Amino acid sequence: LSRLWRVRYDTPDMNGFTISAAYGTNMLNKSDTNSYYDAALRYTKTAGDFKIGAGLGYNVTQPENDDTSENLMGSVSVLHTPTGLNAALAAGSVMDGGSYYYLKAGWIGDLVSVGKTAFGVEYYDSTDIGVTNGSGTSWGIMVDQALPHKIDAYAGYRKYDLTQTGASYMSATSYVIGAKWAF
């Protein structure tokens, strides 16, 4: 895992918009001589009963040999506060190849009296991300229950599929169950 030394600037909020720009290098791994650049445009707004968040990001990894890698990604999320219904969409592209998109729909509400309950379903699809001439998909379902004393209990299920030219892979499944205590 890399640790980047970074210089970053964030503009003040401009009617819901902020702009960020950063430059960094890896301080702990001397064999990593890459330069890392990124920029982002973010937007947050409450419009009546809706909370909206969106972002657009661009990053560049530039090795000394100038074989530059560029990525463009964006997302938008919406929460209808009276009902707790929410949705998110994210998409991205590696400038010299692959792309992905991610969809999530959910509900946050008072199912039990001890705290908020959140349900979500999600779907992910990618092409040529991390594999050559391949595509991947996954879908999942999860639940989170807020409990007293800043404890959250959660559980989730996810199924993964990967196809690649010249290779065969079995589907994979993961389960997660746990709790988080904030103090």
N, C-alpha and C positions, 0 to 999 in steps of 0.2 A: 504494500500500500504506500503510495507516495504522499509525502508531506510537502506542500508547496509553500514557498515564501511568496506572499502576494502583496501587491499594492492595489487597492480598490477604492473607487470613488462612487458614491451614490448621490444623486441629485436630491434636493428637497422635494417633497410632494408637490406636484403641479396639477391641481384639480384631479387627483386620483392617479396620475402618471408619475413614475419614477424611472430614471435611467441609471444603469450601473455599467461600469467598465473596469476591467482588471487585467493585470499582467502578473505572471508568476514563473518561478523556476523551482526545481526539486532540490531542496537543501540537504536531504539526508542520503540520497542515492547519487553519488558523484558520477556514476556511469550514465545517468539520465541527464543529457545536456539539452533537452528540449526547452523551448520557450512556449508558454501557455498564455493565450489571450482569450478574453471573453467579454461579451457585452449583452445586456438584457434591457428590455423595455417591459415594465410591469404596470398593471392597471387594477385598481380596486375601487369599487363603488357600491353603495347601497342605493337602490332605486325602488322606492316604495317597499313592497314586500320581498324584494329580491336582493341578495348579496351576490355580487359578481366579482370574480377575480380572473385575470388573464395575464399571460406573459409570452414574450417572444425572446428567444435567446440564440446567440451565435457564438461558437467557440472554435478556436484554431489551435492546433498543436503543431509547432514548427521545429523539426529536428535540424541539427546542423547541416545535414545533407540536403535540406530544403525539400524533402518529400512531405509537404504540408498536408495535414488532415483537417478538414473543415466540417462542422456540423451545424445544422439549423434546426431548431425545435420550437414548438409553441404549445400553449394549452389554454383552455378556458374552463371555468367552473362556475356553476350557478346553484344557489340555495334559495328555495322558496321558504322563508322563515315561518309563516303560519302553519304549513303542512309538514315541514321537514324534508320534503322531497328535494333531491339534489342530483346533479349530473356533472360529469367532467369528460372532456375530450382532450387528448394530447396527441401530437404527431411530430415526427422528426425525420430528418434526412441526413445521411452522410453524403457530402457533396460529390464524391466520386463513386457512389454506389448506393447501397441499401437504404431502406426506409422502414418506418414503423408507425402504427397508430394504436391508441389505447382508449377504451370507452369504459365509463363507470357510471352506474345509476344506484341511488341509495335512498334511504329514509332514516331520519333521526327523530325520535319521539319519546314519549313517556309511556312505554309499554308496562313497566313496573314502577312502583313508587320509590325505589331506592336511588334511582338516577336515570339519566338518558340512556336509551338503547339506540344503537346504530346498526343498520343492515346495509350490505352493499353487494352488488354483483358486478363483475368486470370481465372485459375481453381484451386481448392483446393480439396483434398480428404484425409480423415483421417479414421483410424480404432482404436477404443478403446482409443481415446484421450479425456479425460474429462468425458466420460460416460462409463458405464459398458456394454460390449458386444454390442457396437454400432458403427455406422459409420456416417460420415458427409461429405457432399459435398457442395461446393459453386462455383459460377462462377460470373464474373462481367465484366463490361466495364466502362472505365473512360476516361476523357479528361481533359487536363490542358492547359491553354493559358497564356503565359507570356505577361504582359502588361508593358507599361512604368512606371517608378518610382518604380521599384522593387515590382510590384504587380503581383500575379498569381491568375487567376480565374479558378475554377475547378468544375466538376460535375461527378457523378458516380452513377451506378446502380449495385446492387448485389442481387443474389437469393441464399437462403440457404435451404438445406434439411438435416434432421437428422433421422436416423432409429436406433431403440434400441429394443432389445428383451424384450417383455412384455409391450411395451409402443408405443403409436401412437402420432406423432407430425405433425402439419401442416407445409407446406413450409412457409418460411419467406422471405420478400423482404425489402431491404433498399435503400434509395436514399440519396445522399449527394450533396449539392451545397454550394459553399462558395468562399472565397477569402483569400489570405494571403498577408500581406504587410510586407516586410522586411525593417527595418530601422536601 
